[in-house]
């Protein structure tokens, strides 16, 4: 039987092409839609600005010149072919500005090759109900959202392609500068300056043991002679001990207070990144990578499930369907903890509110029920998302705190203990620590009761300076200052690390010498651009473009004229630093005998032969002499797999000495091995001997040492 055009068209009418951004998402959605649908992935942007030139027509309303991304032409042709063989095309890229731009470019590229109807669909979660509902109600591309993305892309291109050549000319070839990343770098450099300028001050605390019968507990000195004590040195502490050590100790006051503890709102992107950094030790990039996996779909038995809603959001709004789902689950599992009405949380004034807060798609998928299908890190992140959402719709908890004052002569010591008197929403938070449930343990006491004393514990401290930024505090600051959006917090940090403008040390973000130099030039030359207000104002203007209350190229035009003029002035007048960053050394090139020079490269300082280009010899800068073999030198190395930095001997494999802490230019006065800088919450930053058999460390600039390693 011959196949007629009519039968071909009839068959064609049954076929719909759905285009998403990632293969994992495509696999999940195709499973939900079944026969009659083909789901393909665009792998992000297929059409964008070229990398090799600015590609912005400055004289024609700043119109961008788009091209097919290098290496993506084959994929684009495949999608065009699939569209030609379909009767309907649904563009299902992410529901944000970047996703809308991807859909807009695909629409233009596909409509030339197919007669199929092309529509836009959006969804907040990858579940059968959400996907099928989106397919039933296709819409059109939001041109205003596309214009907002275009404005951001053009603005960033104009800033980057004008500032980067300036840095090449004044500092070093290959450098780059971005509009938002440069502001973040400025924040990190300014904080580093505060850290370096801080002078720690000595102070002391005093604790004492008290006993009732056989029960011993420890209290801290809070008053002396009716005032808060200022214990500036050891002598002042010893003076108090001498005066009160033989005094009668009496319970002078007991106060009890009950506090209501309210559950927290579901996660936004920034709050999720902060919680994952503080509780799980994740970087912002790692958090978003794992969240993407949970969103796009996990194989749970025979079913593929998108476990969480879209993870780029600044809203805590929750759909009524999800509220009904979680309240039903609570009523069955913790009926006494179900509030009479749903709990609503205020959405921030600056929130775009395009998506719900981050939540599990189905509450029935508890962490315990899916743990066998998840990796360890997927489970840890999913657990805090699930717990945060479910607890947000449960009753308040209550804690009871007891504070006891003990008078000893002219001194008053205080001890406090607290415990949860009513768990409420804490019932579902499995990550609750015992410290949160019970803090301190006191015997039954009465006012006027005498207690016996034990030992006194004077302790030296030093005031802690401002803390360097971590991923968590950086994200919090970016959000508070209106710098960037939920989708950009992790990339901002990643770009600074990738360019070696910033490094991580003990989970803290520390500017490199290269980062400091670039920051200094940019801030001094472009203070009106490299600042928080300008960056925040740009975000507000982009919101206005998306709301169709501001024309995108007018926004660009107002900025570019003065900016370009300033670039030309700085290029002409600013002093060049090229060559000034190189330092002579006493090292000799083993290949040609000429002196080695310390140079600042893409990944920090290195040694290079001064005979370049005739001699290309380069090597890592020795950080210390090897304490094990005493002939080799310690240099930075990277692991083969993850590229994690460590420090090892140049005589490897004959000498296998390694350290995971970076050596500093200080040697231990006790054993002669090199010192490293460490960090913990108790001592802050401190220097410690790398020798495992030596207990030397010090935490202050005056060289005070301690043997308590």
BALUMMI-891366 format. One record per residue (C-alpha): residue in three letters; y, z, x. Coordinates in steps of 0.5 Angstrom, whole numbers, padded with zeros to 4 digits, always signed. Layout:
ALAYZX;...
***
This chain:
UNK+0000+0000+0000;UNK+0007-0002+0003;UNK+0012+0003+0004;UNK+0018+0001+0000;UNK+0025+0003+0001;UNK+0025+0007-0005;UNK+0019+0011-0003;UNK+0023+0012+0004;UNK+0029+0015+0000;UNK+0025+0019-0004;UNK+0021+0022+0002;UNK+0028+0023+0005;UNK+0031+0027+0000;UNK+0026+0033+0001;UNK+0028+0034+0008;UNK+0034+0039+0010;UNK+0036+0040+0018;UNK+0039+0047+0019;UNK+0042+0048+0026;UNK+0043+0055+0029;UNK+0045+0057+0036;UNK+0039+0060+0039;UNK+0032+0058+0039;UNK+0029+0065+0037;UNK+0034+0065+0031;UNK+0031+0058+0029;UNK+0024+0060+0030;UNK+0025+0066+0025;UNK+0029+0062+0020;UNK+0024+0056+0020;UNK+0019+0062+0018;UNK+0023+0064+0012;UNK+0025+0057+0009;UNK+0018+0054+0010;UNK+0016+0046+0009;UNK+0022+0042+0007;UNK+0026+0045+0013;UNK+0027+0043+0020;UNK+0031+0049+0024;UNK+0034+0047+0031;UNK+0038+0050+0036;UNK+0045+0048+0039;UNK+0044+0053+0045;UNK+0051+0055+0044;UNK+0057+0050+0045;UNK+0055+0042+0046;UNK+0062+0040+0046;UNK+0068+0043+0050;UNK+0073+0043+0055;UNK+0071+0040+0061;UNK+0071+0044+0067;UNK+0074+0039+0072;UNK+0081+0039+0070;UNK+0086+0042+0065;UNK+0084+0037+0059;UNK+0090+0040+0055;UNK+0095+0035+0053;UNK+0102+0039+0054;UNK+0106+0033+0052;UNK+0102+0032+0045;UNK+0102+0039+0042;UNK+0097+0042+0047;UNK+0092+0038+0044;UNK+0085+0039+0048;UNK+0081+0034+0050;UNK+0074+0035+0048;UNK+0067+0032+0052;UNK+0060+0033+0051;UNK+0058+0039+0056;UNK+0054+0037+0062;UNK+0047+0037+0061;UNK+0047+0037+0053;UNK+0048+0030+0052;UNK+0040+0029+0051;UNK+0040+0035+0046;UNK+0046+0032+0042;UNK+0043+0026+0041;UNK+0036+0029+0039;UNK+0040+0033+0033;UNK+0044+0026+0031;UNK+0037+0023+0031;UNK+0034+0029+0026;UNK+0041+0029+0022;UNK+0040+0021+0021;UNK+0033+0023+0018;UNK+0035+0028+0014;UNK+0039+0028+0007;UNK+0042+0035+0008;UNK+0045+0038+0014;UNK+0047+0046+0014;UNK+0051+0048+0020;UNK+0049+0056+0021;UNK+0052+0058+0027;UNK+0055+0065+0028;UNK+0060+0067+0023;UNK+0066+0068+0028;UNK+0071+0064+0031;UNK+0066+0061+0036;UNK+0061+0060+0031;UNK+0066+0056+0027;UNK+0068+0052+0033;UNK+0061+0050+0034;UNK+0060+0048+0027;UNK+0066+0044+0027;UNK+0064+0040+0033;UNK+0057+0039+0031;UNK+0060+0036+0024;UNK+0064+0031+0028;UNK+0059+0029+0032;UNK+0054+0028+0027;UNK+0058+0025+0021;UNK+0058+0019+0025;UNK+0051+0018+0025;UNK+0048+0020+0018;UNK+0049+0019+0011;UNK+0047+0026+0010;UNK+0051+0032+0006;UNK+0054+0036+0012;UNK+0055+0044+0010;UNK+0057+0050+0013;UNK+0053+0057+0011;UNK+0054+0064+0014;UNK+0050+0070+0014;UNK+0050+0077+0016;UNK+0043+0079+0017;UNK+0037+0074+0019;UNK+0032+0076+0013;UNK+0029+0072+0008;UNK+0034+0074+0002;UNK+0040+0073+0006;UNK+0038+0066+0009;UNK+0035+0063+0002;UNK+0042+0066-0001;UNK+0046+0062+0004;UNK+0042+0056+0003;UNK+0043+0056-0004;UNK+0051+0057-0003;UNK+0053+0052+0002;UNK+0061+0052+0004;UNK+0065+0048+0008;UNK+0068+0049+0015;UNK+0074+0054+0016;UNK+0079+0050+0019;UNK+0084+0056+0020;UNK+0078+0060+0024;UNK+0077+0054+0028;UNK+0084+0053+0030;UNK+0084+0061+0032;UNK+0079+0059+0037;UNK+0082+0053+0039;UNK+0089+0057+0040;UNK+0085+0062+0044;UNK+0081+0057+0048;UNK+0087+0053+0050;UNK+0092+0059+0052;UNK+0086+0061+0056;UNK+0085+0055+0060;UNK+0093+0054+0061;UNK+0093+0061+0064;UNK+0087+0060+0068;UNK+0088+0053+0071;UNK+0095+0055+0073;UNK+0094+0062+0076;UNK+0088+0060+0079;UNK+0091+0055+0084;UNK+0096+0060+0085;UNK+0091+0064+0088;UNK+0088+0059+0092;UNK+0095+0057+0095;UNK+0097+0065+0097;UNK+0090+0068+0098;UNK+0084+0065+0098;UNK+0080+0058+0096;UNK+0075+0059+0090;UNK+0079+0065+0087;UNK+0080+0065+0079;UNK+0084+0069+0074;UNK+0084+0070+0067;UNK+0088+0072+0061;UNK+0084+0078+0059;UNK+0080+0080+0065;UNK+0086+0080+0069;UNK+0089+0086+0064;UNK+0082+0090+0065;UNK+0083+0089+0072;UNK+0090+0092+0072;UNK+0087+0098+0068;UNK+0082+0099+0073;UNK+0086+0098+0079;UNK+0091+0103+0076;UNK+0086+0108+0075;UNK+0083+0108+0082;UNK+0090+0109+0084;UNK+0091+0115+0080;UNK+0084+0117+0083;UNK+0086+0116+0090;UNK+0092+0120+0089;UNK+0089+0126+0086;UNK+0089+0132+0090;UNK+0084+0137+0088;UNK+0086+0144+0087;UNK+0081+0150+0088;UNK+0080+0155+0083;UNK+0074+0160+0081;UNK+0070+0163+0075;UNK+0067+0169+0074;UNK+0061+0171+0070;UNK+0057+0177+0070;UNK+0050+0179+0067;UNK+0049+0184+0061;UNK+0043+0187+0058;UNK+0041+0190+0052;UNK+0034+0194+0053;UNK+0030+0188+0057;UNK+0034+0182+0054;UNK+0039+0179+0059;UNK+0045+0175+0058;UNK+0051+0172+0062;UNK+0058+0172+0060;UNK+0064+0169+0063;UNK+0071+0173+0064;UNK+0076+0170+0060;UNK+0082+0176+0060;UNK+0084+0180+0065;UNK+0090+0185+0064;UNK+0091+0182+0057;UNK+0092+0175+0060;UNK+0088+0169+0062;UNK+0086+0170+0069;UNK+0088+0165+0074;UNK+0083+0166+0080;UNK+0086+0161+0085;UNK+0081+0164+0091;UNK+0075+0168+0093;UNK+0080+0174+0094;UNK+0082+0175+0087;UNK+0075+0174+0084;UNK+0073+0180+0089;UNK+0079+0184+0087;UNK+0077+0184+0080;UNK+0070+0185+0081;UNK+0071+0191+0086;UNK+0076+0194+0080;UNK+0071+0193+0074;UNK+0064+0194+0077;UNK+0063+0201+0076;UNK+0066+0201+0069;UNK+0063+0202+0062;UNK+0061+0196+0059;UNK+0063+0196+0051;UNK+0062+0190+0046;UNK+0069+0190+0043;UNK+0069+0184+0038;UNK+0064+0180+0035;UNK+0066+0174+0031;UNK+0062+0169+0027;UNK+0064+0162+0024;UNK+0061+0157+0021;UNK+0063+0149+0022;UNK+0061+0143+0018;UNK+0059+0137+0022;UNK+0060+0131+0018;UNK+0055+0125+0020;UNK+0058+0119+0023;UNK+0060+0112+0021;UNK+0055+0106+0022;UNK+0056+0103+0029;UNK+0061+0098+0031;UNK+0060+0093+0037;UNK+0065+0098+0041;UNK+0062+0104+0039;UNK+0055+0102+0040;UNK+0056+0100+0047;UNK+0059+0106+0048;UNK+0053+0110+0045;UNK+0048+0106+0049;UNK+0052+0107+0056;UNK+0053+0114+0055;UNK+0046+0116+0052;UNK+0041+0110+0054;UNK+0045+0108+0061;UNK+0046+0101+0059;UNK+0051+0097+0061;UNK+0055+0093+0056;UNK+0052+0086+0057;UNK+0045+0089+0057;UNK+0047+0093+0050;UNK+0049+0086+0047;UNK+0043+0082+0050;UNK+0038+0087+0047;UNK+0042+0087+0040;UNK+0042+0080+0040;UNK+0034+0080+0041;UNK+0034+0085+0035;UNK+0038+0081+0031;UNK+0035+0074+0032;UNK+0028+0076+0030;UNK+0022+0080+0033;UNK+0015+0079+0031;UNK+0012+0085+0027;UNK+0005+0083+0025;UNK+0004+0077+0022;UNK+0012+0077+0020;UNK+0018+0075+0024;UNK+0024+0080+0022;UNK+0031+0080+0024;UNK+0031+0088+0025;UNK+0039+0089+0025;UNK+0045+0086+0022;UNK+0050+0082+0026;UNK+0052+0086+0032;UNK+0059+0083+0033;UNK+0063+0087+0029;UNK+0069+0092+0028;UNK+0068+0094+0021;UNK+0064+0100+0018;UNK+0063+0097+0011;UNK+0056+0097+0008;UNK+0054+0092+0003;UNK+0052+0095-0004;UNK+0045+0093-0003;UNK+0044+0096+0004;UNK+0047+0103+0001;UNK+0042+0102-0005;UNK+0036+0101+0000;UNK+0038+0107+0004;UNK+0039+0112-0001;UNK+0032+0110-0004;UNK+0029+0111+0002;UNK+0033+0118+0003;UNK+0031+0120-0004;UNK+0023+0119-0002;UNK+0023+0122+0005;UNK+0029+0127+0005;UNK+0031+0128-0003;UNK+0035+0135-0001;UNK+0039+0131+0004;UNK+0042+0126-0001;UNK+0049+0126-0003;UNK+0051+0125-0011;UNK+0055+0119-0009;UNK+0055+0114-0003;UNK+0059+0116+0003;UNK+0064+0111+0005;UNK+0068+0110+0011;UNK+0075+0108+0013;UNK+0075+0101+0016;UNK+0080+0101+0022;UNK+0087+0098+0021;UNK+0086+0093+0026;UNK+0079+0091+0024;UNK+0078+0084+0022;UNK+0072+0086+0017;UNK+0069+0080+0017;UNK+0062+0083+0018;UNK+0059+0089+0016;UNK+0057+0095+0021;UNK+0051+0094+0025;UNK+0045+0097+0021;UNK+0038+0096+0020;UNK+0036+0090+0015;UNK+0031+0094+0012;UNK+0031+0102+0013;UNK+0023+0102+0011;UNK+0022+0099+0019;UNK+0023+0106+0022;UNK+0023+0106+0029;UNK+0016+0110+0029;UNK+0013+0104+0025;UNK+0016+0098+0029;UNK+0015+0101+0036;UNK+0009+0098+0038;UNK+0012+0091+0037;UNK+0018+0093+0041;UNK+0020+0093+0049;UNK+0022+0100+0051;UNK+0029+0098+0051;UNK+0029+0095+0045;UNK+0026+0101+0041;UNK+0031+0106+0044;UNK+0037+0101+0042;UNK+0034+0100+0035;UNK+0033+0108+0034;UNK+0040+0110+0035;UNK+0042+0104+0030;UNK+0037+0106+0025;UNK+0039+0113+0026;UNK+0046+0112+0026;UNK+0046+0108+0019;UNK+0041+0113+0015;UNK+0044+0119+0017;UNK+0051+0116+0015;UNK+0049+0117+0008;UNK+0046+0124+0008;UNK+0049+0131+0007;UNK+0053+0134+0012;UNK+0050+0139+0017;UNK+0052+0146+0018;UNK+0053+0150+0025;UNK+0054+0158+0026;UNK+0057+0160+0032;UNK+0057+0167+0034;UNK+0062+0170+0040;UNK+0062+0176+0043;UNK+0067+0180+0047;UNK+0065+0185+0052;UNK+0070+0190+0055;UNK+0069+0192+0062;UNK+0075+0196+0065;UNK+0081+0191+0064;UNK+0077+0185+0064;UNK+0074+0182+0058;UNK+0068+0177+0058;UNK+0066+0173+0053;UNK+0059+0169+0051;UNK+0058+0165+0045;UNK+0052+0162+0042;UNK+0051+0157+0036;UNK+0045+0154+0032;UNK+0044+0149+0027;UNK+0044+0153+0020;UNK+0043+0147+0016;UNK+0040+0141+0019;UNK+0043+0136+0014;UNK+0043+0129+0017;UNK+0040+0131+0023;UNK+0033+0131+0020;UNK+0033+0124+0022;UNK+0036+0124+0029;UNK+0030+0124+0033;UNK+0034+0124+0039;UNK+0038+0131+0038;UNK+0037+0135+0044;UNK+0035+0142+0044;UNK+0042+0144+0046;UNK+0045+0141+0040;UNK+0040+0145+0036;UNK+0041+0152+0039;UNK+0046+0154+0045;UNK+0045+0160+0048;UNK+0041+0166+0046;UNK+0044+0173+0044;UNK+0040+0180+0042;UNK+0043+0183+0036;UNK+0049+0187+0038;UNK+0054+0191+0034;UNK+0062+0193+0036;UNK+0062+0199+0040;UNK+0055+0198+0043;UNK+0055+0200+0050;UNK+0051+0195+0055;UNK+0049+0196+0062;UNK+0051+0191+0067;UNK+0047+0187+0073;UNK+0050+0182+0078;UNK+0057+0178+0078;UNK+0057+0171+0080;UNK+0063+0168+0083;UNK+0064+0161+0083;UNK+0068+0156+0087;UNK+0071+0150+0083;UNK+0076+0144+0085;UNK+0080+0141+0079;UNK+0077+0134+0077;UNK+0082+0128+0078;UNK+0082+0122+0073;UNK+0075+0119+0072;UNK+0074+0112+0074;UNK+0072+0107+0068;UNK+0065+0107+0066;UNK+0063+0101+0061;UNK+0063+0106+0055;UNK+0070+0108+0057;UNK+0073+0101+0059;UNK+0070+0099+0052;UNK+0073+0105+0048;UNK+0080+0103+0052;UNK+0080+0096+0051;UNK+0079+0097+0043;UNK+0084+0102+0043;UNK+0089+0098+0046;UNK+0087+0092+0042;UNK+0085+0088+0048;UNK+0080+0083+0046;UNK+0075+0083+0040;UNK+0068+0086+0039;UNK+0065+0079+0042;UNK+0069+0080+0049;UNK+0068+0087+0051;UNK+0062+0086+0055;UNK+0064+0079+0058;UNK+0070+0082+0060;UNK+0067+0087+0064;UNK+0061+0082+0067;UNK+0067+0077+0069;UNK+0070+0082+0073;UNK+0063+0084+0076;UNK+0061+0077+0077;UNK+0067+0075+0081;UNK+0067+0081+0085;UNK+0074+0084+0083;UNK+0070+0090+0081;UNK+0063+0093+0083;UNK+0059+0099+0080;UNK+0058+0105+0084;UNK+0055+0111+0080;UNK+0056+0107+0074;UNK+0063+0107+0075;UNK+0068+0101+0075;UNK+0071+0101+0082;UNK+0076+0095+0084;UNK+0074+0092+0091;UNK+0079+0090+0096;UNK+0079+0083+0093;UNK+0081+0086+0086;UNK+0086+0090+0089;UNK+0090+0084+0092;UNK+0089+0080+0086;UNK+0092+0085+0081;UNK+0098+0086+0086;UNK+0100+0079+0086;UNK+0099+0078+0079;UNK+0102+0084+0076;UNK+0108+0083+0081;UNK+0109+0076+0079;UNK+0107+0076+0072;UNK+0108+0083+0069;UNK+0110+0080+0062;UNK+0103+0076+0062;UNK+0099+0081+0065;UNK+0100+0087+0061;UNK+0097+0091+0055;UNK+0102+0089+0050;UNK+0102+0081+0051;UNK+0095+0081+0051;UNK+0095+0085+0044;UNK+0100+0081+0041;UNK+0096+0075+0043;UNK+0090+0078+0039;UNK+0095+0079+0033;UNK+0097+0072+0033;UNK+0090+0069+0033;UNK+0089+0073+0027;UNK+0095+0070+0024;UNK+0093+0063+0026;UNK+0086+0065+0022;UNK+0090+0067+0016;UNK+0094+0061+0016;UNK+0100+0064+0017;UNK+0102+0062+0024;UNK+0101+0055+0027;UNK+0097+0055+0033;UNK+0100+0050+0037;UNK+0107+0053+0036;UNK+0104+0060+0038;UNK+0102+0056+0045;UNK+0109+0052+0045;UNK+0113+0059+0045;UNK+0109+0062+0051;UNK+0108+0056+0056;UNK+0115+0054+0057;UNK+0117+0060+0060;UNK+0110+0061+0063;UNK+0110+0055+0067;UNK+0117+0056+0070;UNK+0115+0062+0073;UNK+0109+0059+0076;UNK+0113+0054+0079;UNK+0118+0060+0082;UNK+0112+0064+0085;UNK+0108+0058+0088;UNK+0115+0056+0091;UNK+0117+0063+0093;UNK+0112+0068+0094;UNK+0109+0070+0101;UNK+0102+0067+0103;UNK+0097+0072+0105;UNK+0092+0067+0107;UNK+0089+0069+0114;UNK+0092+0076+0113;UNK+0086+0079+0110;UNK+0082+0077+0117;UNK+0081+0082+0122;UNK+0078+0082+0129;UNK+0072+0086+0131;UNK+0069+0088+0137;UNK+0062+0084+0135;UNK+0060+0078+0139;UNK+0057+0072+0136;UNK+0050+0072+0139;UNK+0049+0065+0138;UNK+0056+0062+0142;UNK+0059+0069+0145;UNK+0065+0068+0141;UNK+0068+0074+0138;UNK+0066+0076+0130;UNK+0072+0076+0125;UNK+0071+0080+0119;UNK+0073+0076+0113;UNK+0074+0077+0105;UNK+0069+0073+0102;UNK+0066+0071+0095;UNK+0062+0077+0095;UNK+0066+0082+0099;UNK+0067+0083+0107;UNK+0062+0079+0112;UNK+0062+0078+0119;UNK+0064+0070+0121;UNK+0064+0067+0128;UNK+0071+0066+0130;UNK+0068+0059+0133;UNK+0068+0056+0126;UNK+0067+0050+0125;UNK+0063+0049+0131;UNK+0059+0055+0130;UNK+0057+0057+0123;UNK+0054+0064+0124;UNK+0055+0069+0119;UNK+0052+0076+0118;UNK+0053+0082+0114;UNK+0058+0088+0116;UNK+0054+0094+0119;UNK+0056+0100+0115;UNK+0052+0105+0120;UNK+0047+0106+0125;UNK+0040+0107+0123;UNK+0038+0114+0124;UNK+0031+0113+0124;UNK+0030+0108+0129;UNK+0037+0109+0132;UNK+0038+0102+0135;UNK+0038+0098+0128;UNK+0044+0098+0124;UNK+0045+0099+0116;UNK+0047+0093+0112;UNK+0047+0091+0105;UNK+0041+0088+0102;UNK+0039+0086+0095;UNK+0032+0086+0091;UNK+0029+0079+0090;UNK+0028+0080+0083;UNK+0034+0083+0079;UNK+0039+0083+0085;UNK+0040+0090+0086;UNK+0044+0092+0092;UNK+0041+0097+0097;UNK+0042+0099+0104;UNK+0037+0098+0110;UNK+0036+0097+0117;UNK+0037+0090+0121;UNK+0030+0092+0125;UNK+0026+0091+0118;UNK+0020+0090+0118;UNK+0019+0094+0124;UNK+0024+0100+0121;UNK+0023+0101+0114;UNK+0029+0105+0113;UNK+0033+0104+0106;UNK+0038+0108+0102;UNK+0040+0107+0095;UNK+0047+0110+0096;UNK+0052+0106+0100;UNK+0054+0109+0107;UNK+0061+0111+0108;UNK+0065+0112+0115;UNK+0063+0119+0116;UNK+0057+0123+0119;UNK+0054+0129+0118;UNK+0057+0135+0122;UNK+0050+0138+0122;UNK+0045+0133+0123;UNK+0049+0127+0125;UNK+0046+0122+0120;UNK+0051+0118+0116;UNK+0054+0121+0109;UNK+0054+0117+0103;UNK+0058+0118+0096;UNK+0054+0121+0090;UNK+0057+0123+0083;UNK+0054+0128+0078;UNK+0058+0131+0072;UNK+0058+0138+0075;UNK+0061+0136+0082;UNK+0064+0129+0080;UNK+0064+0125+0087;UNK+0062+0128+0093;UNK+0059+0127+0100;UNK+0052+0128+0102;UNK+0048+0127+0108;UNK+0043+0122+0107;UNK+0038+0126+0111;UNK+0033+0129+0106;UNK+0031+0135+0111;UNK+0039+0136+0111;UNK+0043+0140+0106;UNK+0050+0139+0108;UNK+0055+0136+0103;UNK+0062+0137+0101;UNK+0066+0136+0095;UNK+0073+0137+0097;UNK+0078+0134+0102;UNK+0079+0140+0106;UNK+0072+0140+0109;UNK+0069+0146+0105;UNK+0061+0145+0105;UNK+0055+0147+0101;UNK+0048+0148+0103;UNK+0046+0147+0095;UNK+0044+0140+0095;
***
